[in-house]
Each structure stands twice: as structure tokens, then as C-alpha cells.
Amino acid sequence: MSSKQLLFQGSSLVVVGVWNFVADAPMWLTVWTFALGGFTVLYGASRWMKGQ
């Protein structure tokens, strides 16, 4: 998976996390989605910085 794909997937996960929060989804689901999205964005960004 390319770094751009990772950034895109991560940011869409963060958007889903925001949607879950607004839609009163279970808190564990919201936190899990945020954490996964944030990690994916950071991982994609670090790979992108290294130029892979």
C-alpha cells in the first residue's frame, strides 16, 4: 500500500470516527476508529516523508 493510500484511508477513518461521535455510536467504537485512523495517518505521513 502506498503512503498516499495510507493517508487517505487514515483520514477517512478519522471522518468515520467523527461521524460515530455525532451519531452517538458506542464510545469504544468511536475511540477505536479515531485511534486506528490517527495511527494510519501518522504511519502514512512518516513513510511519505521518507519518500517511499
mmCIF entry with sequence, helices, sheets and N, C-alpha, C, O atoms, coordinates in Angstrom:
data_MODEL
# 
_entry.id   MODEL 
# 
_entity.id                         1 
_entity.type                       polymer 
_entity.pdbx_number_of_molecules   1 
# 
_entity_poly.entity_id                      1 
_entity_poly.type                           'polypeptide(L)' 
_entity_poly.nstd_linkage                   no 
_entity_poly.nstd_monomer                   no 
_entity_poly.pdbx_seq_one_letter_code       MSSKQLLFQGSSLVVVGVWNFVADAPMWLTVWTFALGGFTVLYGASRWMKGQ 
_entity_poly.pdbx_seq_one_letter_code_can   MSSKQLLFQGSSLVVVGVWNFVADAPMWLTVWTFALGGFTVLYGASRWMKGQ 
_entity_poly.pdbx_strand_id                 A 
# 
loop_
_entity_poly_seq.entity_id 
_entity_poly_seq.num 
_entity_poly_seq.mon_id 
_entity_poly_seq.hetero 
1 1  MET n 
1 2  SER n 
1 3  SER n 
1 4  LYS n 
1 5  GLN n 
1 6  LEU n 
1 7  LEU n 
1 8  PHE n 
1 9  GLN n 
1 10 GLY n 
1 11 SER n 
1 12 SER n 
1 13 LEU n 
1 14 VAL n 
1 15 VAL n 
1 16 VAL n 
1 17 GLY n 
1 18 VAL n 
1 19 TRP n 
1 20 ASN n 
1 21 PHE n 
1 22 VAL n 
1 23 ALA n 
1 24 ASP n 
1 25 ALA n 
1 26 PRO n 
1 27 MET n 
1 28 TRP n 
1 29 LEU n 
1 30 THR n 
1 31 VAL n 
1 32 TRP n 
1 33 THR n 
1 34 PHE n 
1 35 ALA n 
1 36 LEU n 
1 37 GLY n 
1 38 GLY n 
1 39 PHE n 
1 40 THR n 
1 41 VAL n 
1 42 LEU n 
1 43 TYR n 
1 44 GLY n 
1 45 ALA n 
1 46 SER n 
1 47 ARG n 
1 48 TRP n 
1 49 MET n 
1 50 LYS n 
1 51 GLY n 
1 52 GLN n 
# 
_struct_asym.id          A 
_struct_asym.entity_id   1 
# 
loop_
_struct_conf.conf_type_id 
_struct_conf.id 
_struct_conf.pdbx_PDB_helix_id 
_struct_conf.beg_label_comp_id 
_struct_conf.beg_label_asym_id 
_struct_conf.beg_label_seq_id 
_struct_conf.pdbx_beg_PDB_ins_code 
_struct_conf.end_label_comp_id 
_struct_conf.end_label_asym_id 
_struct_conf.end_label_seq_id 
_struct_conf.pdbx_end_PDB_ins_code 
_struct_conf.beg_auth_comp_id 
_struct_conf.beg_auth_asym_id 
_struct_conf.beg_auth_seq_id 
_struct_conf.end_auth_comp_id 
_struct_conf.end_auth_asym_id 
_struct_conf.end_auth_seq_id 
_struct_conf.pdbx_PDB_helix_class 
_struct_conf.details 
_struct_conf.pdbx_PDB_helix_length 
HELX_P HELX_P1 AA1 SER A 3  ? VAL A 22 ? SER A 3  VAL A 22 1 ? 20 
HELX_P HELX_P2 AA2 MET A 27 ? MET A 49 ? MET A 27 MET A 49 1 ? 23 
# 
_struct_conf_type.id          HELX_P 
_struct_conf_type.criteria    ? 
_struct_conf_type.reference   ? 
# 
loop_
_atom_site.group_PDB 
_atom_site.id 
_atom_site.type_symbol 
_atom_site.label_atom_id 
_atom_site.label_alt_id 
_atom_site.label_comp_id 
_atom_site.label_asym_id 
_atom_site.label_entity_id 
_atom_site.label_seq_id 
_atom_site.pdbx_PDB_ins_code 
_atom_site.Cartn_x 
_atom_site.Cartn_y 
_atom_site.Cartn_z 
_atom_site.occupancy 
_atom_site.B_iso_or_equiv 
_atom_site.pdbx_formal_charge 
_atom_site.auth_seq_id 
_atom_site.auth_comp_id 
_atom_site.auth_asym_id 
_atom_site.auth_atom_id 
_atom_site.pdbx_PDB_model_num 
ATOM 1   N N  . MET A 1 1  ? 0.844   -1.195 0.000  1.00 0.00 ? 1  MET A N  1 
ATOM 2   C CA . MET A 1 1  ? 0.000   0.000  0.000  1.00 0.00 ? 1  MET A CA 1 
ATOM 3   C C  . MET A 1 1  ? 0.884   1.251  0.000  1.00 0.00 ? 1  MET A C  1 
ATOM 4   O O  . MET A 1 1  ? 1.843   1.339  0.767  1.00 0.00 ? 1  MET A O  1 
ATOM 5   N N  . SER A 1 2  ? 0.562   2.197  -0.847 1.00 0.00 ? 2  SER A N  1 
ATOM 6   C CA . SER A 1 2  ? 1.371   3.408  -0.924 1.00 0.00 ? 2  SER A CA 1 
ATOM 7   C C  . SER A 1 2  ? 1.053   4.350  0.243  1.00 0.00 ? 2  SER A C  1 
ATOM 8   O O  . SER A 1 2  ? 0.035   4.206  0.921  1.00 0.00 ? 2  SER A O  1 
ATOM 9   N N  . SER A 1 3  ? 1.948   5.309  0.456  1.00 0.00 ? 3  SER A N  1 
ATOM 10  C CA . SER A 1 3  ? 1.757   6.245  1.565  1.00 0.00 ? 3  SER A CA 1 
ATOM 11  C C  . SER A 1 3  ? 0.525   7.119  1.333  1.00 0.00 ? 3  SER A C  1 
ATOM 12  O O  . SER A 1 3  ? -0.165  7.486  2.284  1.00 0.00 ? 3  SER A O  1 
ATOM 13  N N  . LYS A 1 4  ? 0.248   7.453  0.070  1.00 0.00 ? 4  LYS A N  1 
ATOM 14  C CA . LYS A 1 4  ? -0.942  8.266  -0.210 1.00 0.00 ? 4  LYS A CA 1 
ATOM 15  C C  . LYS A 1 4  ? -2.213  7.490  0.118  1.00 0.00 ? 4  LYS A C  1 
ATOM 16  O O  . LYS A 1 4  ? -3.169  8.060  0.645  1.00 0.00 ? 4  LYS A O  1 
ATOM 17  N N  . GLN A 1 5  ? -2.230  6.195  -0.191 1.00 0.00 ? 5  GLN A N  1 
ATOM 18  C CA . GLN A 1 5  ? -3.383  5.358  0.157  1.00 0.00 ? 5  GLN A CA 1 
ATOM 19  C C  . GLN A 1 5  ? -3.557  5.293  1.665  1.00 0.00 ? 5  GLN A C  1 
ATOM 20  O O  . GLN A 1 5  ? -4.677  5.358  2.170  1.00 0.00 ? 5  GLN A O  1 
ATOM 21  N N  . LEU A 1 6  ? -2.435  5.164  2.390  1.00 0.00 ? 6  LEU A N  1 
ATOM 22  C CA . LEU A 1 6  ? -2.488  5.120  3.851  1.00 0.00 ? 6  LEU A CA 1 
ATOM 23  C C  . LEU A 1 6  ? -3.059  6.429  4.402  1.00 0.00 ? 6  LEU A C  1 
ATOM 24  O O  . LEU A 1 6  ? -3.903  6.415  5.298  1.00 0.00 ? 6  LEU A O  1 
ATOM 25  N N  . LEU A 1 7  ? -2.599  7.549  3.868  1.00 0.00 ? 7  LEU A N  1 
ATOM 26  C CA . LEU A 1 7  ? -3.101  8.851  4.322  1.00 0.00 ? 7  LEU A CA 1 
ATOM 27  C C  . LEU A 1 7  ? -4.588  8.982  4.045  1.00 0.00 ? 7  LEU A C  1 
ATOM 28  O O  . LEU A 1 7  ? -5.341  9.481  4.881  1.00 0.00 ? 7  LEU A O  1 
ATOM 29  N N  . PHE A 1 8  ? -5.012  8.530  2.860  1.00 0.00 ? 8  PHE A N  1 
ATOM 30  C CA . PHE A 1 8  ? -6.425  8.625  2.501  1.00 0.00 ? 8  PHE A CA 1 
ATOM 31  C C  . PHE A 1 8  ? -7.277  7.735  3.399  1.00 0.00 ? 8  PHE A C  1 
ATOM 32  O O  . PHE A 1 8  ? -8.315  8.165  3.903  1.00 0.00 ? 8  PHE A O  1 
ATOM 33  N N  . GLN A 1 9  ? -6.837  6.489  3.598  1.00 0.00 ? 9  GLN A N  1 
ATOM 34  C CA . GLN A 1 9  ? -7.594  5.571  4.446  1.00 0.00 ? 9  GLN A CA 1 
ATOM 35  C C  . GLN A 1 9  ? -7.658  6.075  5.883  1.00 0.00 ? 9  GLN A C  1 
ATOM 36  O O  . GLN A 1 9  ? -8.707  6.020  6.524  1.00 0.00 ? 9  GLN A O  1 
ATOM 37  N N  . GLY A 1 10 ? -6.528  6.564  6.380  1.00 0.00 ? 10 GLY A N  1 
ATOM 38  C CA . GLY A 1 10 ? -6.488  7.082  7.739  1.00 0.00 ? 10 GLY A CA 1 
ATOM 39  C C  . GLY A 1 10 ? -7.413  8.260  7.936  1.00 0.00 ? 10 GLY A C  1 
ATOM 40  O O  . GLY A 1 10 ? -8.129  8.334  8.934  1.00 0.00 ? 10 GLY A O  1 
ATOM 41  N N  . SER A 1 11 ? -7.403  9.191  6.981  1.00 0.00 ? 11 SER A N  1 
ATOM 42  C CA . SER A 1 11 ? -8.266  10.363 7.131  1.00 0.00 ? 11 SER A CA 1 
ATOM 43  C C  . SER A 1 11 ? -9.741  9.987  7.006  1.00 0.00 ? 11 SER A C  1 
ATOM 44  O O  . SER A 1 11 ? -10.588 10.589 7.666  1.00 0.00 ? 11 SER A O  1 
ATOM 45  N N  . SER A 1 12 ? -10.059 8.994  6.163  1.00 0.00 ? 12 SER A N  1 
ATOM 46  C CA . SER A 1 12 ? -11.464 8.580  6.091  1.00 0.00 ? 12 SER A CA 1 
ATOM 47  C C  . SER A 1 12 ? -11.888 7.873  7.377  1.00 0.00 ? 12 SER A C  1 
ATOM 48  O O  . SER A 1 12 ? -13.046 7.976  7.781  1.00 0.00 ? 12 SER A O  1 
ATOM 49  N N  . LEU A 1 13 ? -10.962 7.155  8.027  1.00 0.00 ? 13 LEU A N  1 
ATOM 50  C CA . LEU A 1 13 ? -11.264 6.538  9.325  1.00 0.00 ? 13 LEU A CA 1 
ATOM 51  C C  . LEU A 1 13 ? -11.522 7.609  10.381 1.00 0.00 ? 13 LEU A C  1 
ATOM 52  O O  . LEU A 1 13 ? -12.417 7.456  11.213 1.00 0.00 ? 13 LEU A O  1 
ATOM 53  N N  . VAL A 1 14 ? -10.743 8.692  10.352 1.00 0.00 ? 14 VAL A N  1 
ATOM 54  C CA . VAL A 1 14 ? -10.960 9.793  11.298 1.00 0.00 ? 14 VAL A CA 1 
ATOM 55  C C  . VAL A 1 14 ? -12.336 10.420 11.055 1.00 0.00 ? 14 VAL A C  1 
ATOM 56  O O  . VAL A 1 14 ? -13.045 10.755 12.004 1.00 0.00 ? 14 VAL A O  1 
ATOM 57  N N  . VAL A 1 15 ? -12.712 10.577 9.780  1.00 0.00 ? 15 VAL A N  1 
ATOM 58  C CA . VAL A 1 15 ? -14.035 11.119 9.450  1.00 0.00 ? 15 VAL A CA 1 
ATOM 59  C C  . VAL A 1 15 ? -15.136 10.201 9.987  1.00 0.00 ? 15 VAL A C  1 
ATOM 60  O O  . VAL A 1 15 ? -16.136 10.672 10.529 1.00 0.00 ? 15 VAL A O  1 
ATOM 61  N N  . VAL A 1 16 ? -14.943 8.889  9.833  1.00 0.00 ? 16 VAL A N  1 
ATOM 62  C CA . VAL A 1 16 ? -15.907 7.925  10.369 1.00 0.00 ? 16 VAL A CA 1 
ATOM 63  C C  . VAL A 1 16 ? -15.979 8.043  11.889 1.00 0.00 ? 16 VAL A C  1 
ATOM 64  O O  . VAL A 1 16 ? -17.060 7.942  12.469 1.00 0.00 ? 16 VAL A O  1 
ATOM 65  N N  . GLY A 1 17 ? -14.829 8.256  12.536 1.00 0.00 ? 17 GLY A N  1 
ATOM 66  C CA . GLY A 1 17 ? -14.802 8.455  13.978 1.00 0.00 ? 17 GLY A CA 1 
ATOM 67  C C  . GLY A 1 17 ? -15.611 9.673  14.400 1.00 0.00 ? 17 GLY A C  1 
ATOM 68  O O  . GLY A 1 17 ? -16.360 9.618  15.376 1.00 0.00 ? 17 GLY A O  1 
ATOM 69  N N  . VAL A 1 18 ? -15.461 10.777 13.662 1.00 0.00 ? 18 VAL A N  1 
ATOM 70  C CA . VAL A 1 18 ? -16.246 11.986 13.934 1.00 0.00 ? 18 VAL A CA 1 
ATOM 71  C C  . VAL A 1 18 ? -17.732 11.689 13.749 1.00 0.00 ? 18 VAL A C  1 
ATOM 72  O O  . VAL A 1 18 ? -18.560 12.091 14.567 1.00 0.00 ? 18 VAL A O  1 
ATOM 73  N N  . TRP A 1 19 ? -18.064 10.976 12.660 1.00 0.00 ? 19 TRP A N  1 
ATOM 74  C CA . TRP A 1 19 ? -19.467 10.626 12.387 1.00 0.00 ? 19 TRP A CA 1 
ATOM 75  C C  . TRP A 1 19 ? -20.038 9.769  13.510 1.00 0.00 ? 19 TRP A C  1 
ATOM 76  O O  . TRP A 1 19 ? -21.163 9.994  13.955 1.00 0.00 ? 19 TRP A O  1 
ATOM 77  N N  . ASN A 1 20 ? -19.254 8.773  13.975 1.00 0.00 ? 20 ASN A N  1 
ATOM 78  C CA . ASN A 1 20 ? -19.683 7.920  15.086 1.00 0.00 ? 20 ASN A CA 1 
ATOM 79  C C  . ASN A 1 20 ? -19.965 8.756  16.331 1.00 0.00 ? 20 ASN A C  1 
ATOM 80  O O  . ASN A 1 20 ? -20.946 8.519  17.036 1.00 0.00 ? 20 ASN A O  1 
ATOM 81  N N  . PHE A 1 21 ? -19.096 9.740  16.599 1.00 0.00 ? 21 PHE A N  1 
ATOM 82  C CA . PHE A 1 21 ? -19.266 10.597 17.770 1.00 0.00 ? 21 PHE A CA 1 
ATOM 83  C C  . PHE A 1 21 ? -20.556 11.403 17.658 1.00 0.00 ? 21 PHE A C  1 
ATOM 84  O O  . PHE A 1 21 ? -21.307 11.520 18.626 1.00 0.00 ? 21 PHE A O  1 
ATOM 85  N N  . VAL A 1 22 ? -20.810 11.959 16.470 1.00 0.00 ? 22 VAL A N  1 
ATOM 86  C CA . VAL A 1 22 ? -22.015 12.762 16.244 1.00 0.00 ? 22 VAL A CA 1 
ATOM 87  C C  . VAL A 1 22 ? -23.264 11.880 16.316 1.00 0.00 ? 22 VAL A C  1 
ATOM 88  O O  . VAL A 1 22 ? -24.300 12.299 16.833 1.00 0.00 ? 22 VAL A O  1 
ATOM 89  N N  . ALA A 1 23 ? -23.157 10.665 15.796 1.00 0.00 ? 23 ALA A N  1 
ATOM 90  C CA . ALA A 1 23 ? -24.316 9.774  15.709 1.00 0.00 ? 23 ALA A CA 1 
ATOM 91  C C  . ALA A 1 23 ? -24.536 8.967  16.994 1.00 0.00 ? 23 ALA A C  1 
ATOM 92  O O  . ALA A 1 23 ? -25.349 8.043  17.013 1.00 0.00 ? 23 ALA A O  1 
ATOM 93  N N  . ASP A 1 24 ? -23.815 9.314  18.064 1.00 0.00 ? 24 ASP A N  1 
ATOM 94  C CA . ASP A 1 24 ? -23.956 8.619  19.353 1.00 0.00 ? 24 ASP A CA 1 
ATOM 95  C C  . ASP A 1 24 ? -23.706 7.115  19.246 1.00 0.00 ? 24 ASP A C  1 
ATOM 96  O O  . ASP A 1 24 ? -24.429 6.309  19.832 1.00 0.00 ? 24 ASP A O  1 
ATOM 97  N N  . ALA A 1 25 ? -22.677 6.754  18.492 1.00 0.00 ? 25 ALA A N  1 
ATOM 98  C CA . ALA A 1 25 ? -22.269 5.347  18.437 1.00 0.00 ? 25 ALA A CA 1 
ATOM 99  C C  . ALA A 1 25 ? -21.635 4.978  19.777 1.00 0.00 ? 25 ALA A C  1 
ATOM 100 O O  . ALA A 1 25 ? -21.286 5.867  20.554 1.00 0.00 ? 25 ALA A O  1 
ATOM 101 N N  . PRO A 1 26 ? -21.479 3.676  20.064 1.00 0.00 ? 26 PRO A N  1 
ATOM 102 C CA . PRO A 1 26 ? -20.799 3.275  21.310 1.00 0.00 ? 26 PRO A CA 1 
ATOM 103 C C  . PRO A 1 26 ? -19.421 3.936  21.418 1.00 0.00 ? 26 PRO A C  1 
ATOM 104 O O  . PRO A 1 26 ? -18.706 4.059  20.424 1.00 0.00 ? 26 PRO A O  1 
ATOM 105 N N  . MET A 1 27 ? -19.058 4.356  22.624 1.00 0.00 ? 27 MET A N  1 
ATOM 106 C CA . MET A 1 27 ? -17.820 5.100  22.814 1.00 0.00 ? 27 MET A CA 1 
ATOM 107 C C  . MET A 1 27 ? -16.595 4.301  22.398 1.00 0.00 ? 27 MET A C  1 
ATOM 108 O O  . MET A 1 27 ? -15.660 4.862  21.825 1.00 0.00 ? 27 MET A O  1 
ATOM 109 N N  . TRP A 1 28 ? -16.580 2.986  22.678 1.00 0.00 ? 28 TRP A N  1 
ATOM 110 C CA . TRP A 1 28 ? -15.411 2.180  22.313 1.00 0.00 ? 28 TRP A CA 1 
ATOM 111 C C  . TRP A 1 28 ? -15.202 2.177  20.804 1.00 0.00 ? 28 TRP A C  1 
ATOM 112 O O  . TRP A 1 28 ? -14.067 2.162  20.328 1.00 0.00 ? 28 TRP A O  1 
ATOM 113 N N  . LEU A 1 29 ? -16.323 2.192  20.040 1.00 0.00 ? 29 LEU A N  1 
ATOM 114 C CA . LEU A 1 29 ? -16.224 2.197  18.583 1.00 0.00 ? 29 LEU A CA 1 
ATOM 115 C C  . LEU A 1 29 ? -15.633 3.512  18.093 1.00 0.00 ? 29 LEU A C  1 
ATOM 116 O O  . LEU A 1 29 ? -14.777 3.529  17.209 1.00 0.00 ? 29 LEU A O  1 
ATOM 117 N N  . THR A 1 30 ? -16.098 4.615  18.677 1.00 0.00 ? 30 THR A N  1 
ATOM 118 C CA . THR A 1 30 ? -15.586 5.934  18.299 1.00 0.00 ? 30 THR A CA 1 
ATOM 119 C C  . THR A 1 30 ? -14.093 6.044  18.593 1.00 0.00 ? 30 THR A C  1 
ATOM 120 O O  . THR A 1 30 ? -13.316 6.475  17.741 1.00 0.00 ? 30 THR A O  1 
ATOM 121 N N  . VAL A 1 31 ? -13.698 5.652  19.800 1.00 0.00 ? 31 VAL A N  1 
ATOM 122 C CA . VAL A 1 31 ? -12.289 5.734  20.211 1.00 0.00 ? 31 VAL A CA 1 
ATOM 123 C C  . VAL A 1 31 ? -11.426 4.836  19.330 1.00 0.00 ? 31 VAL A C  1 
ATOM 124 O O  . VAL A 1 31 ? -10.349 5.242  18.893 1.00 0.00 ? 31 VAL A O  1 
ATOM 125 N N  . TRP A 1 32 ? -11.896 3.619  19.070 1.00 0.00 ? 32 TRP A N  1 
ATOM 126 C CA . TRP A 1 32 ? -11.151 2.664  18.237 1.00 0.00 ? 32 TRP A CA 1 
ATOM 127 C C  . TRP A 1 32 ? -10.940 3.221  16.828 1.00 0.00 ? 32 TRP A C  1 
ATOM 128 O O  . TRP A 1 32 ? -9.840  3.136  16.283 1.00 0.00 ? 32 TRP A O  1 
ATOM 129 N N  . THR A 1 33 ? -12.004 3.795  16.236 1.00 0.00 ? 33 THR A N  1 
ATOM 130 C CA . THR A 1 33 ? -11.907 4.338  14.879 1.00 0.00 ? 33 THR A CA 1 
ATOM 131 C C  . THR A 1 33 ? -10.949 5.519  14.832 1.00 0.00 ? 33 THR A C  1 
ATOM 132 O O  . THR A 1 33 ? -10.131 5.627  13.918 1.00 0.00 ? 33 THR A O  1 
ATOM 133 N N  . PHE A 1 34 ? -11.052 6.412  15.825 1.00 0.00 ? 34 PHE A N  1 
ATOM 134 C CA . PHE A 1 34 ? -10.138 7.553  15.912 1.00 0.00 ? 34 PHE A CA 1 
ATOM 135 C C  . PHE A 1 34 ? -8.688  7.091  16.024 1.00 0.00 ? 34 PHE A C  1 
ATOM 136 O O  . PHE A 1 34 ? -7.812  7.580  15.310 1.00 0.00 ? 34 PHE A O  1 
ATOM 137 N N  . ALA A 1 35 ? -8.444  6.138  16.937 1.00 0.00 ? 35 ALA A N  1 
ATOM 138 C CA . ALA A 1 35 ? -7.076  5.669  17.179 1.00 0.00 ? 35 ALA A CA 1 
ATOM 139 C C  . ALA A 1 35 ? -6.498  5.019  15.932 1.00 0.00 ? 35 ALA A C  1 
ATOM 140 O O  . ALA A 1 35 ? -5.358  5.291  15.554 1.00 0.00 ? 35 ALA A O  1 
ATOM 141 N N  . LEU A 1 36 ? -7.286  4.157  15.292 1.00 0.00 ? 36 LEU A N  1 
ATOM 142 C CA . LEU A 1 36 ? -6.832  3.475  14.084 1.00 0.00 ? 36 LEU A CA 1 
ATOM 143 C C  . LEU A 1 36 ? -6.568  4.476  12.961 1.00 0.00 ? 36 LEU A C  1 
ATOM 144 O O  . LEU A 1 36 ? -5.555  4.391  12.266 1.00 0.00 ? 36 LEU A O  1 
ATOM 145 N N  . GLY A 1 37 ? -7.492  5.425  12.791 1.00 0.00 ? 37 GLY A N  1 
ATOM 146 C CA . GLY A 1 37 ? -7.323  6.439  11.753 1.00 0.00 ? 37 GLY A CA 1 
ATOM 147 C C  . GLY A 1 37 ? -6.113  7.317  12.004 1.00 0.00 ? 37 GLY A C  1 
ATOM 148 O O  . GLY A 1 37 ? -5.338  7.593  11.088 1.00 0.00 ? 37 GLY A O  1 
ATOM 149 N N  . GLY A 1 38 ? -5.949  7.756  13.242 1.00 0.00 ? 38 GLY A N  1 
ATOM 150 C CA . GLY A 1 38 ? -4.806  8.592  13.593 1.00 0.00 ? 38 GLY A CA 1 
ATOM 151 C C  . GLY A 1 38 ? -3.488  7.880  13.389 1.00 0.00 ? 38 GLY A C  1 
ATOM 152 O O  . GLY A 1 38 ? -2.534  8.462  12.872 1.00 0.00 ? 38 GLY A O  1 
ATOM 153 N N  . PHE A 1 39 ? -3.429  6.609  13.797 1.00 0.00 ? 39 PHE A N  1 
ATOM 154 C CA . PHE A 1 39 ? -2.219  5.822  13.614 1.00 0.00 ? 39 PHE A CA 1 
ATOM 155 C C  . PHE A 1 39 ? -1.907  5.644  12.131 1.00 0.00 ? 39 PHE A C  1 
ATOM 156 O O  . PHE A 1 39 ? -0.755  5.768  11.715 1.00 0.00 ? 39 PHE A O  1 
ATOM 157 N N  . THR A 1 40 ? -2.929  5.355  11.340 1.00 0.00 ? 40 THR A N  1 
ATOM 158 C CA . THR A 1 40 ? -2.733  5.146  9.905  1.00 0.00 ? 40 THR A CA 1 
ATOM 159 C C  . THR A 1 40 ? -2.237  6.416  9.224  1.00 0.00 ? 40 THR A C  1 
ATOM 160 O O  . THR A 1 40 ? -1.358  6.364  8.363  1.00 0.00 ? 40 THR A O  1 
ATOM 161 N N  . VAL A 1 41 ? -2.809  7.566  9.617  1.00 0.00 ? 41 VAL A N  1 
ATOM 162 C CA . VAL A 1 41 ? -2.368  8.847  9.058  1.00 0.00 ? 41 VAL A CA 1 
ATOM 163 C C  . VAL A 1 41 ? -0.911  9.116  9.423  1.00 0.00 ? 41 VAL A C  1 
ATOM 164 O O  . VAL A 1 41 ? -0.124  9.516  8.565  1.00 0.00 ? 41 VAL A O  1 
ATOM 165 N N  . LEU A 1 42 ? -0.544  8.900  10.691 1.00 0.00 ? 42 LEU A N  1 
ATOM 166 C CA . LEU A 1 42 ? 0.829   9.142  11.125 1.00 0.00 ? 42 LEU A CA 1 
ATOM 167 C C  . LEU A 1 42 ? 1.807   8.210  10.429 1.00 0.00 ? 42 LEU A C  1 
ATOM 168 O O  . LEU A 1 42 ? 2.892   8.624  10.019 1.00 0.00 ? 42 LEU A O  1 
ATOM 169 N N  . TYR A 1 43 ? 1.411   6.933  10.297 1.00 0.00 ? 43 TYR A N  1 
ATOM 170 C CA . TYR A 1 43 ? 2.260   5.955  9.624  1.00 0.00 ? 43 TYR A CA 1 
ATOM 171 C C  . TYR A 1 43 ? 2.442   6.317  8.148  1.00 0.00 ? 43 TYR A C  1 
ATOM 172 O O  . TYR A 1 43 ? 3.557   6.265  7.629  1.00 0.00 ? 43 TYR A O  1 
ATOM 173 N N  . GLY A 1 44 ? 1.353   6.681  7.477  1.00 0.00 ? 44 GLY A N  1 
ATOM 174 C CA . GLY A 1 44 ? 1.430   7.085  6.079  1.00 0.00 ? 44 GLY A CA 1 
ATOM 175 C C  . GLY A 1 44 ? 2.263   8.341  5.901  1.00 0.00 ? 44 GLY A C  1 
ATOM 176 O O  . GLY A 1 44 ? 3.028   8.452  4.943  1.00 0.00 ? 44 GLY A O  1 
ATOM 177 N N  . ALA A 1 45 ? 2.117   9.292  6.826  1.00 0.00 ? 45 ALA A N  1 
ATOM 178 C CA . ALA A 1 45 ? 2.872   10.542 6.745  1.00 0.00 ? 45 ALA A CA 1 
ATOM 179 C C  . ALA A 1 45 ? 4.366   10.291 6.938  1.00 0.00 ? 45 ALA A C  1 
ATOM 180 O O  . ALA A 1 45 ? 5.188   10.881 6.238  1.00 0.00 ? 45 ALA A O  1 
ATOM 181 N N  . SER A 1 46 ? 4.719   9.423  7.879  1.00 0.00 ? 46 SER A N  1 
ATOM 182 C CA . SER A 1 46 ? 6.140   9.142  8.115  1.00 0.00 ? 46 SER A CA 1 
ATOM 183 C C  . SER A 1 46 ? 6.756   8.427  6.920  1.00 0.00 ? 46 SER A C  1 
ATOM 184 O O  . SER A 1 46 ? 7.905   8.687  6.565  1.00 0.00 ? 46 SER A O  1 
ATOM 185 N N  . ARG A 1 47 ? 6.002   7.531  6.301  1.00 0.00 ? 47 ARG A N  1 
ATOM 186 C CA . ARG A 1 47 ? 6.510   6.868  5.092  1.00 0.00 ? 47 ARG A CA 1 
ATOM 187 C C  . ARG A 1 47 ? 6.634   7.844  3.942  1.00 0.00 ? 47 ARG A C  1 
ATOM 188 O O  . ARG A 1 47 ? 7.565   7.751  3.142  1.00 0.00 ? 47 ARG A O  1 
ATOM 189 N N  . TRP A 1 48 ? 5.695   8.788  3.854  1.00 0.00 ? 48 TRP A N  1 
ATOM 190 C CA . TRP A 1 48 ? 5.707   9.780  2.793  1.00 0.00 ? 48 TRP A CA 1 
ATOM 191 C C  . TRP A 1 48 ? 6.910   10.717 2.948  1.00 0.00 ? 48 TRP A C  1 
ATOM 192 O O  . TRP A 1 48 ? 7.532   11.107 1.960  1.00 0.00 ? 48 TRP A O  1 
ATOM 193 N N  . MET A 1 49 ? 7.233   11.079 4.210  1.00 0.00 ? 49 MET A N  1 
ATOM 194 C CA . MET A 1 49 ? 8.382   11.939 4.486  1.00 0.00 ? 49 MET A CA 1 
ATOM 195 C C  . MET A 1 49 ? 9.682   11.266 4.063  1.00 0.00 ? 49 MET A C  1 
ATOM 196 O O  . MET A 1 49 ? 10.598  11.917 3.560  1.00 0.00 ? 49 MET A O  1 
ATOM 197 N N  . LYS A 1 50 ? 9.750   9.942  4.276  1.00 0.00 ? 50 LYS A N  1 
ATOM 198 C CA . LYS A 1 50 ? 10.953  9.201  3.895  1.00 0.00 ? 50 LYS A CA 1 
ATOM 199 C C  . LYS A 1 50 ? 11.042  9.000  2.380  1.00 0.00 ? 50 LYS A C  1 
ATOM 200 O O  . LYS A 1 50 ? 12.071  8.576  1.856  1.00 0.00 ? 50 LYS A O  1 
ATOM 201 N N  . GLY A 1 51 ? 9.942   9.313  1.689  1.00 0.00 ? 51 GLY A N  1 
ATOM 202 C CA . GLY A 1 51 ? 9.945   9.250  0.235  1.00 0.00 ? 51 GLY A CA 1 
ATOM 203 C C  . GLY A 1 51 ? 9.798   7.853  -0.322 1.00 0.00 ? 51 GLY A C  1 
ATOM 204 O O  . GLY A 1 51 ? 10.370  7.538  -1.366 1.00 0.00 ? 51 GLY A O  1 
ATOM 205 N N  . GLN A 1 52 ? 9.042   7.011  0.355  1.00 0.00 ? 52 GLN A N  1 
ATOM 206 C CA . GLN A 1 52 ? 8.836   5.637  -0.128 1.00 0.00 ? 52 GLN A CA 1 
ATOM 207 C C  . GLN A 1 52 ? 7.595   5.575  -0.984 1.00 0.00 ? 52 GLN A C  1 
ATOM 208 O O  . GLN A 1 52 ? 7.246   4.508  -1.489 1.00 0.00 ? 52 GLN A O  1 
# 
